[in-house]
Amino acid sequence: MKKDKMMTVLITGATGLVGQELVNLLLQNGYTVHYLSTSKSKLVSQNNYKGFYWNPKTAEIDLNALTNVEVIIHLAGASVAKKWTAAYKEEIIESRVLSTRLLYQTLQKNTHQVKQIVSASAIGIYPDDLNYIYHEIDFQVDESFLGNVVQQWEDEVNQFEKLHIKVAKIRIGIVLAKNGGALQEMAKPIKMGVGAAFGSGFQYQSWIHIQDLAAIFQFIIHNQLEGIYNGVAPYPVTNLELTKAIAKTLGKPLFLPNIPKFVMKIMLGEMHQILFSSQHVSCRKLLELKFQFKFASLDKALHDLLK
């Protein structure tokens, strides 16, 4: 892939798990990266990497962030991996909706050069189903809290089409990474010899290696694509298969019975749905566009991240 010389992108959520990976990839490939942060202490200013302050709650944004920007990558949103109190559920929705709305209103009111927005989304929009394989053309929305969050988020992102900006949405699966995220949480009990699958263990988990996910974002910018893309690896696995594969990679035995749903419900409350929900999601659309996964197989991904 040729280097995309001198293109300037603006990233929200740049200091998060996926954001950091993506920033590194883009900088290596000759992009200039601007990012928005709600924390003034996280703002740095280097030649090709500059931070700008914003606060979606008060609708504040430093307009200098948009200088020369052709693409916005929107990753901002409060983590769903914290206990869902009523207040925190509001935070999960607001962090996505308000931040998207502020970007939209800023572009609407000011002259800019933005041609494309690429937003994170989540496979949690797809209904929980043990058998169905989801593609980007499936329009059913899960009736859970997460389904509702993703629907509202995508609806806000779609507004950018009114400004004649290309809109791409990447529905992200379970991100496997070295320093944080779901994999490290799953590996902890397994390392201590107390790992086990959840519920029946038959629920599908559509996963992706963080390097591949960052590469998908770059691929979509590079090819100026629009529409919905499933950000998952080609071979989803069940929760039981994933648990066994992690244990095998770590050289640990698995001998405990599966953890019943009610136990996790007591521990996590409503958030336990994340662990028991089944979404078997296809990335055929990306494959047909000739996107190449570096970590298509789970064993290769786990070996890279846990060894």
C-alpha positions in Angstrom: 0.0 0.0 0.0 1.5 3.3 -0.9 1.9 5.9 1.8 -1.0 8.4 2.0 1.3 11.4 2.0 0.4 14.4 4.2 -3.3 13.6 4.7 -4.5 15.1 8.0 -7.0 13.1 10.1 -8.8 14.1 13.2 -9.4 11.4 15.8 -11.7 11.4 18.8 -11.0 8.7 21.5 -7.3 8.7 20.4 -6.0 7.8 23.8 -8.2 4.7 24.2 -7.1 1.1 23.5 -8.0 1.2 19.8 -7.2 4.9 19.4 -3.6 4.4 20.5 -3.1 1.5 18.1 -4.6 3.5 15.2 -2.6 6.6 15.9 0.6 4.6 15.8 -0.3 3.0 12.5 -1.3 6.3 10.8 1.8 8.1 12.0 4.0 5.2 10.6 2.2 5.6 7.3 2.8 9.4 6.9 -0.5 10.8 8.1 -0.7 13.9 10.2 -2.9 13.2 13.2 -5.0 15.8 15.1 -6.9 14.5 18.1 -9.6 15.8 20.4 -9.3 15.2 24.2 -11.5 16.3 27.1 -8.4 16.3 29.3 -6.2 19.3 28.9 -3.3 17.4 30.5 -3.3 14.9 27.6 -2.7 17.5 24.9 0.6 17.3 23.2 1.8 19.2 20.2 4.4 17.7 17.8 4.9 18.1 14.1 2.5 15.5 12.9 0.6 14.7 16.2 -1.4 17.5 17.8 -4.0 17.5 20.5 -6.9 19.9 20.8 -9.4 20.4 23.7 -13.1 19.7 23.5 -15.9 19.1 25.9 -19.0 17.5 24.3 -21.1 18.1 27.5 -20.6 21.9 27.2 -20.4 21.9 23.4 -16.8 23.4 23.5 -14.4 22.6 20.8 -11.1 24.1 19.6 -11.7 24.9 15.9 -8.0 24.7 15.1 -8.5 20.9 15.4 -10.1 21.1 11.9 -7.2 22.8 10.1 -6.4 20.8 6.9 -8.5 17.8 8.2 -10.0 15.6 5.4 -11.1 12.7 7.5 -12.6 12.4 11.0 -12.2 9.1 12.8 -14.7 9.0 15.6 -13.9 6.5 18.4 -15.0 8.4 21.5 -17.4 6.8 23.9 -17.4 5.7 27.5 -16.4 2.1 28.1 -19.3 -0.4 28.3 -17.1 -2.6 30.5 -18.1 -0.9 33.8 -21.1 -1.6 35.9 -24.2 -0.2 34.3 -25.8 1.9 37.0 -28.6 4.2 35.7 -26.2 7.1 35.7 -23.5 5.2 33.9 -25.9 4.0 31.3 -26.7 7.6 30.6 -23.0 8.4 30.3 -22.5 5.5 27.8 -25.2 6.9 25.6 -24.4 10.6 26.0 -20.7 10.2 25.5 -21.5 8.8 22.0 -24.4 10.9 21.0 -23.2 14.3 22.3 -19.7 13.9 20.9 -21.1 13.0 17.5 -23.6 15.8 17.5 -20.9 18.4 18.5 -18.7 17.3 15.5 -21.7 17.5 13.2 -22.7 21.0 14.4 -19.1 22.2 14.2 -18.8 21.2 10.6 -22.3 22.6 9.8 -21.3 26.0 11.1 -17.7 26.3 9.9 -15.8 26.1 6.7 -13.9 22.8 6.5 -12.3 20.3 4.1 -13.7 17.1 5.7 -14.7 14.6 3.0 -15.2 11.5 5.1 -16.1 10.4 8.7 -15.2 6.9 9.8 -17.0 6.0 13.1 -16.6 3.1 15.5 -19.8 1.2 16.1 -20.4 -2.3 17.6 -21.6 -5.7 16.7 -23.9 -5.4 19.8 -26.4 -3.9 17.4 -27.1 -7.4 16.1 -29.7 -9.5 18.0 -28.5 -12.3 20.2 -28.7 -15.5 18.2 -26.9 -18.8 18.4 -27.4 -19.8 14.8 -27.8 -16.8 12.5 -24.8 -15.3 10.7 -25.0 -11.5 10.5 -23.9 -9.5 7.5 -23.9 -5.7 7.1 -27.3 -5.7 5.3 -29.1 -7.2 8.3 -31.2 -4.4 9.8 -32.6 -6.1 12.9 -31.5 -4.4 16.1 -31.1 -6.2 19.4 -33.6 -5.1 22.0 -31.0 -4.9 24.7 -29.5 -1.7 26.2 -26.4 -2.1 23.9 -28.5 -2.6 20.8 -30.2 0.7 21.6 -26.9 2.5 22.3 -25.5 1.4 19.0 -28.6 2.3 17.1 -28.6 5.9 18.5 -24.9 6.2 17.9 -25.2 5.2 14.2 -28.2 7.4 13.7 -26.2 10.4 14.8 -23.3 9.5 12.6 -25.6 9.1 9.6 -26.4 12.9 9.9 -23.1 13.7 8.3 -24.5 12.6 4.9 -26.6 15.8 4.9 -23.3 17.7 4.7 -22.2 15.6 1.7 -19.6 13.8 3.8 -18.9 10.1 3.2 -20.0 8.1 6.2 -18.4 4.7 7.1 -19.3 2.8 10.2 -17.2 -0.1 11.6 -19.1 -2.5 13.8 -16.4 -3.7 16.1 -16.3 -7.2 17.7 -14.4 -8.3 20.8 -11.0 -6.6 20.5 -8.1 -8.8 21.5 -5.1 -6.7 22.6 -1.9 -7.0 24.7 -2.4 -4.2 27.1 -6.1 -4.1 28.1 -9.5 -5.0 26.9 -11.5 -8.3 27.0 -8.7 -10.8 26.3 -6.7 -9.7 29.4 -9.8 -9.9 31.6 -10.5 -13.4 30.2 -6.9 -14.5 30.7 -6.7 -13.5 34.4 -8.8 -16.3 35.9 -7.3 -18.8 33.5 -3.8 -17.9 34.6 -4.9 -18.5 38.2 -6.3 -21.9 37.2 -9.9 -20.8 37.7 -11.0 -20.1 34.1 -14.3 -21.4 32.8 -16.7 -20.7 30.0 -19.9 -18.7 30.5 -23.3 -20.3 30.6 -23.7 -22.9 27.8 -20.5 -21.7 26.3 -22.2 -22.0 22.9 -22.7 -18.2 22.4 -20.6 -16.9 19.5 -18.0 -14.3 20.0 -16.8 -12.5 16.9 -13.3 -11.3 17.8 -10.6 -9.2 16.1 -6.9 -8.6 16.7 -6.3 -5.0 17.5 -3.7 -4.6 14.7 -6.2 -5.9 12.1 -8.9 -3.5 13.5 -6.5 -0.5 13.1 -5.7 -1.7 9.6 -9.4 -1.8 8.7 -9.8 1.8 9.7 -6.8 2.8 7.5 -8.1 0.6 4.6 -11.4 2.4 4.7 -9.8 5.9 4.7 -7.3 4.9 2.0 -10.0 3.7 -0.3 -12.5 6.4 0.7 -15.2 3.8 1.4 -18.6 4.4 2.9 -21.3 2.3 4.4 -21.2 -0.4 7.2 -18.3 -2.8 7.7 -18.1 -5.6 10.3 -14.8 -5.2 12.1 -14.3 -8.9 13.0 -11.9 -11.6 12.0 -13.1 -14.3 9.5 -13.5 -17.1 12.0 -15.7 -16.3 15.0 -15.7 -18.9 17.8 -17.9 -19.9 20.6 -17.2 -18.7 24.2 -16.1 -22.3 25.1 -13.7 -22.4 22.1 -12.3 -19.0 23.0 -11.8 -20.0 26.6 -10.1 -23.3 25.7 -7.9 -21.6 23.1 -6.7 -19.0 25.7 -6.0 -21.8 28.2 -4.1 -23.8 25.6 -2.0 -20.8 24.6 -1.2 -20.1 28.3 -0.5 -23.8 28.9 -3.2 -23.9 31.7 -5.7 -26.6 32.4 -9.5 -25.9 32.3 -11.3 -28.2 34.7 -14.0 -26.1 36.2 -17.7 -26.3 35.2 -19.1 -23.4 33.1 -20.1 -20.4 35.1 -23.9 -20.1 35.4 -25.6 -17.0 34.1 -27.2 -16.1 37.4 -23.8 -15.9 39.1 -22.6 -13.3 36.6 -25.9 -11.5 36.8 -25.3 -11.1 40.6 -21.8 -9.9 40.1 -22.2 -7.7 37.1 -25.8 -6.8 36.9 -27.2 -6.0 33.5 -23.7 -5.8 32.0 -23.5 -9.6 32.2 -25.3 -9.6 28.8 -22.0 -8.8 27.1 -20.7 -12.2 28.2 -23.8 -14.3 27.3 -24.9 -12.6 24.1 -24.2 -14.5 20.8 -23.4 -12.6 17.6 -21.9 -14.7 14.8 -20.8 -11.9 12.5 -19.3 -12.1 9.0 -16.5 -10.0 7.5 -17.1 -11.2 3.9 -17.7 -7.6 2.7 -14.1 -6.6 3.7 -12.7 -9.8 2.2 -14.4 -9.2 -1.1 -12.8 -5.7 -1.1 -9.4 -7.6 -0.8 -8.7 -6.5 2.8 -6.1 -8.9 4.2 -6.1 -10.0 7.8 -2.8 -10.5 9.4 -4.5 -12.5 12.2 -7.3 -14.4 10.6 -7.0 -17.4 12.9 -7.6 -17.3 16.7 -4.5 -19.4 17.5 -2.2 -17.0 15.6 -3.8 -14.0 17.3 -3.6 -15.5 20.8 0.0 -16.6 20.2 0.9 -13.0 19.3 -0.9 -11.4 22.2 -0.3 -13.9 25.1 3.1 -15.3 24.5 
